[in-house]
Amino acid sequence: MLWVKSFHIVFVASWFAGLFYLPRIFVNLAMVPPESVAERERLLLMARKLLRFTTLLAVPALGLGLWLWLGYGIGRGAGNGWMHAKLAAVVLVVGYHHACGAILRRFVEGAQRRGHVWYRWFNEAPVILLVVIVVLVVVKPF
């Protein structure tokens, strides 16, 4: 199980790296002047490729996490409230990932109207979620 745990950590870290950078591309896209078509297209290409790669990293991260959860039997019984909270945070991360895909689609369609400041704040969500998840797993506060 230590191999599974090791690869789970690697894939989660890699997944989050993509979730940290993709919204940063959204910040840059929101700042592109309308006449800079080449810059916009280059950023959209980068965002598409990063979303695809990040999604490919999320699948084994979630699969290995499920394997660990089922293998260790964590979360069943008293004193495992931390695991339920962690799973809720993971659901939020998956939702954030999905929201990034929806935002990218709106950028591609030219329908995204939010400013760069909004995306700067949006970019902070995965950092907060990662801190919450790590604290829950390491400290197990409840």
C-alpha positions as CSV (number, residue, x, y, z in Angstrom):
1,M,0.0,0.0,0.0
2,L,3.0,2.3,0.4
3,W,3.5,2.3,-3.4
4,V,-0.1,3.2,-3.9
5,K,0.1,6.0,-1.4
6,S,3.4,7.3,-3.0
7,F,1.9,7.4,-6.4
8,H,-1.3,9.0,-5.1
9,I,0.7,11.8,-3.6
10,V,2.6,12.3,-6.8
11,F,-0.5,12.5,-8.9
12,V,-2.3,14.8,-6.5
13,A,0.6,17.2,-6.4
14,S,0.8,17.1,-10.2
15,W,-3.0,17.6,-10.5
16,F,-2.9,20.6,-8.2
17,A,0.1,22.1,-10.1
18,G,-2.2,22.2,-13.1
19,L,-5.1,23.7,-11.1
20,F,-2.7,26.4,-9.8
21,Y,-1.5,27.4,-13.2
22,L,-4.7,27.1,-15.4
23,P,-6.5,30.0,-13.7
24,R,-3.4,32.1,-14.1
25,I,-3.8,31.6,-17.9
26,F,-7.4,32.8,-17.4
27,V,-6.0,36.0,-15.8
28,N,-3.8,36.6,-18.8
29,L,-6.7,35.8,-21.2
30,A,-8.9,38.3,-19.5
31,M,-6.2,41.0,-20.0
32,V,-5.7,40.3,-23.7
33,P,-6.8,43.3,-25.8
34,P,-9.4,42.5,-28.4
35,E,-7.1,43.2,-31.3
36,S,-4.4,40.7,-30.1
37,V,-5.8,37.6,-31.8
38,A,-2.5,35.7,-32.0
39,E,-1.9,36.2,-28.2
40,R,-5.4,35.1,-27.4
41,E,-5.1,32.0,-29.6
42,R,-1.8,31.1,-28.1
43,L,-3.1,31.4,-24.5
44,L,-6.2,29.3,-25.4
45,L,-4.0,26.6,-26.9
46,M,-1.9,26.6,-23.7
47,A,-5.1,26.4,-21.5
48,R,-6.6,23.6,-23.6
49,K,-3.5,21.5,-23.4
50,L,-3.0,22.2,-19.7
51,L,-6.7,21.3,-18.9
52,R,-6.3,18.0,-20.9
53,F,-3.1,17.1,-19.1
54,T,-4.5,18.1,-15.7
55,T,-7.5,15.9,-16.3
56,L,-5.3,13.0,-17.2
57,L,-3.5,13.5,-13.8
58,A,-6.7,13.8,-11.9
59,V,-7.9,10.4,-12.9
60,P,-5.1,8.3,-11.3
61,A,-5.0,10.7,-8.3
62,L,-8.7,10.0,-7.6
63,G,-8.5,6.3,-8.5
64,L,-5.5,5.7,-6.2
65,G,-7.2,7.7,-3.5
66,L,-10.3,5.4,-3.8
67,W,-8.0,2.4,-3.7
68,L,-6.4,3.7,-0.5
69,W,-9.8,4.5,1.0
70,L,-11.2,1.1,0.3
71,G,-7.9,-0.7,1.2
72,Y,-7.4,0.9,4.5
73,G,-11.1,1.1,5.4
74,I,-10.6,4.7,6.6
75,G,-13.7,6.7,7.2
76,R,-15.7,4.0,8.7
77,G,-16.6,4.2,12.4
78,A,-16.1,6.7,15.1
79,G,-13.2,9.2,15.1
80,N,-13.0,9.4,11.3
81,G,-14.9,12.7,10.7
82,W,-11.7,14.1,9.2
83,M,-12.0,11.7,6.3
84,H,-15.6,12.8,5.6
85,A,-14.4,16.4,5.6
86,K,-11.5,15.5,3.3
87,L,-13.8,13.7,0.9
88,A,-16.1,16.8,0.9
89,A,-13.0,18.9,0.1
90,V,-12.0,16.5,-2.7
91,V,-15.5,16.9,-4.2
92,L,-15.0,20.7,-4.2
93,V,-11.6,20.2,-6.0
94,V,-13.3,18.1,-8.6
95,G,-16.0,20.8,-8.9
96,Y,-13.3,23.4,-9.3
97,H,-11.7,21.4,-12.0
98,H,-15.0,21.1,-13.8
99,A,-15.5,24.9,-13.4
100,C,-12.1,25.5,-15.0
101,G,-13.3,23.5,-18.0
102,A,-16.5,25.5,-18.2
103,I,-14.6,28.8,-18.0
104,L,-12.3,27.7,-20.8
105,R,-15.2,26.8,-23.0
106,R,-16.6,30.3,-22.4
107,F,-13.3,31.8,-23.3
108,V,-13.1,29.8,-26.5
109,E,-16.7,30.9,-27.4
110,G,-15.8,34.5,-26.6
111,A,-18.6,34.6,-24.0
112,Q,-16.4,35.2,-20.9
113,R,-17.0,38.6,-19.5
114,R,-15.3,38.6,-16.1
115,G,-12.3,40.8,-15.4
116,H,-8.7,39.7,-14.5
117,V,-9.2,40.6,-10.9
118,W,-12.0,38.0,-10.5
119,Y,-9.7,35.3,-12.0
120,R,-6.9,36.3,-9.5
121,W,-9.3,35.5,-6.7
122,F,-10.6,32.4,-8.4
123,N,-7.0,31.3,-8.6
124,E,-6.8,31.1,-4.8
125,A,-9.4,28.4,-4.3
126,P,-7.2,25.4,-5.0
127,V,-4.5,26.7,-2.6
128,I,-7.1,26.9,0.2
129,L,-8.5,23.5,-0.7
130,L,-5.0,21.9,-0.7
131,V,-4.2,23.4,2.7
132,V,-7.5,22.2,4.1
133,I,-7.0,18.7,2.7
134,V,-3.4,18.4,4.0
135,V,-4.3,19.6,7.5
136,L,-7.2,17.2,7.6
137,V,-5.0,14.2,6.6
138,V,-2.0,15.1,8.8
139,V,-3.7,16.5,11.9
140,K,-6.9,14.5,11.8
141,P,-8.6,17.2,14.0
142,F,-11.9,15.2,14.4
